[in-house]
Amino acid sequence: MTQPLQTEKPVTPRHASSLVIYEKIGGKTHVLMGKRAKGHRFLPDVYVFPGGRVDKEDAFLKPSAPLIPNVRDMLSRPSDMADAVAAAAVRETHEETGLVLGNLRENTLVPDFSNLDYVARAITPSISPIRFNTRFLMVEAKHVTGDLGGSGELIDLKWISVEDAYKMPLVDVTEFVLEELEKKLSTKQPNSLNVPLFTYFRGKPLIRSI
């Protein structure tokens, strides 16, 4: 008797966060992006925002100023990870770009969460062997300090207009986040009252509110 085909159990997504740093220049929105090197297992050769996996240590990275209450509330859905998610975004941004949101005290990062907003969330398709549940935060460039440098994990770090960013190698999630950023800035929507989730259903993109 022929045995039915069995599909492998989907990989559980790892929690991750990313930071969209934006700046208004000449009436256009510019964002900081970098290219993931060819050797990366996940999303090689595409431009992304700085960010990465949420580590256990991120939950203990104490900020000098807390998250705005409604941003904290939205980041805590579906689990209470708001501070860890925010810390990971700030930490990864510092590591990958050299920029600091907060202060460095004796080479220790002390993040400032008070100017962070929550723009979007995305979950990698269930068929992917590497999966992430990523919260995308945003902050205006005037709140960060430092010179572009970082660890080299992102190459070709640069400020680029959103208009020009669409012409670069991007994945669908990054395009979606750029669209949500512009939408949020143009409507001056209050902090995180409506955060969209980009996911997939039967291999096709699905967008819904958290």
N, C-alpha and C positions, 0 to 999 in steps of 0.2 A: 504494500500500500504506500502510495506517495505521501510523504509528510508535507504539510503546508509550509510555505515559506515563512520564516520568522524574521521580523525586522528588529534591528538592534535598538535597545533602549536609548532615547535621545540623551545627549550629554547635558548635565545640569549646568546652566549658565553661571559663570563667575560674576560676582558683583564688580562693577568698574565705574569709573567716573571720568569725565572729560571737561575741560574748561575752554569756553569760547571767549577770548579776549577781543573786544571790539573797540573801534574808534571812529568817530565821524571826521572825515577829512574832505573839505570842499563839497559838502552836501552828499557825499557817498559814505557808506559804511565799509570800513576796512576790518579785516580779521587777521589774527596771527595763525599761520598754518605751517606745517612742515611735512616733508615727504618721508614715508616709512621706507627703510632700506630694502633692497632686493632680497636680503637674506632672512627677513622676517617670515615666520610661519603664518602669521595672521595679517592679512591685508598688505602684502608687499607692494612697493612701487605706486602707492596712491598717497594723496595729500589728506592730512587729518588735522584735527585739533589736538593739542597736548592732552595727555591723560593716560590712564592705565588701571590696573587691577586694584581693588580695595584690599589692603593688607590688614591683618589683625592689629598691628601697631597703630594704624590710623585712628582707631577708636580712642587712643590715649594721647593724641596730639592736641594739646589744649590751646584753644584760640584766645587771642587777646580781646576779641569782640565776637559775640555769638551770631548765629543766623537770625534773620528776621523771622518772627513767629510763623507767618503763613508759609514761608519757604521751608522752614523746619517741618511743618505739618505735612506738606506735600512730599518732601523727601523721605518722610517716615512711612509712606505707603509703598508696599504693604508691610514693611518691617521697620523697626526703630533703628535706622542706620544713618540718620541725617548727618551727624557730626563726622562719622567715619567716611561717608561719601564725600562730604565737603573737604575734609582733610586730605583725602586721596587726590582729589582734583588739584588742590593747591600744591601738594607735595610733588606730584608727578609733573606739574607745570614747571616748578622750580628745577627739578632734576633734568627735564628735557629741554628747557629753554633758558635757564638762568634767571628768569624773572621771579620776583617775590611779591606775593599778595600777603602783606603783613610785615614782619621784621625778621632779621637774622640776629640772634643773640648768642655770641660765642659760637658761631657756626651752626646754631640750632634754629630750625625754622619755627617761628611762632606765627601761625596764620591768623588772618583777620577775615572772619566770615560775614561781616556785617553788610558788605556790598554785593554779595552773591545773589543771583537770581537763578531760577530753575526754568529752563527753556524747553527741554524735551527728554524723552526716555526711549531707548531702543533695545530690543532683544534679538540676538542673532537667530537665524532659522534653525529649527530643530534638526535638520539634516546635516548641519555643519558639525565637523569634528571638534572645532574650537568655538565655544559659545560665550557670549558676554551679555550681561544685563546692565546696560550703561545708562547712567544719569548724566545729562549734559547741562552743565551750569554755565552761566554767563556773567561777565563783569566788564565794566568800562576800563579802558586802558589807563586812565588817569589814576586808577587805584593801585597799579602795579609799579614796581621799581626794578632797577637793574638793567644790565646789558644782555642782549641776546647772545647765548652761548650754549650751555647745557652739556649733556652727556654724549651727544652725537647719535642718540637713538633716532632722532628726527634730523634729517638732512634738509638743506635748502630752506631753513627757517626764514620766513619773510612775512611782512604785512602786505596784504593784497585786498583789493576791493572785492566785494561779494560778486559783483558783475564779472570780474575777471576770474574769480575762483571757480565759477561754473565751467570755465573753459579748460580747467586742469583735470588730471585723472582723479576722479572722485568715486566713491561708492554711493549707493542710493541713500543710505542713512545720512551721510554727510550733506548731500544735497537737501535732504529733508530738514536737517537742523539749520542750514543756512536760510531756508525759506521761513522757518519758524522764528528765527532771529529777526529777520526783516519785518515779519508780521508783528512781532511783539514790540519792536521799536517804533514802527509806524503808527500803531494804534495806542501806544503808551499804556498798554494793559497793566493793571496793578500786579505786583509781584506774585507770580505763580498761582493765579486763581484758576487757570485752565491749562494744564500740561498734557500734551498729546503723547501717546505711546505708539511707536513705530514697531510693528512686529510682522509676522508672516502667518498666513493660513493657506495650507495646501500649496505652498511654494510661491504664493503671491503676497505682495505687501498689503498690510492691513493697518489702518490708522484709527485709533480710538482714544477717548479721554481716559486718564487714569482715574 
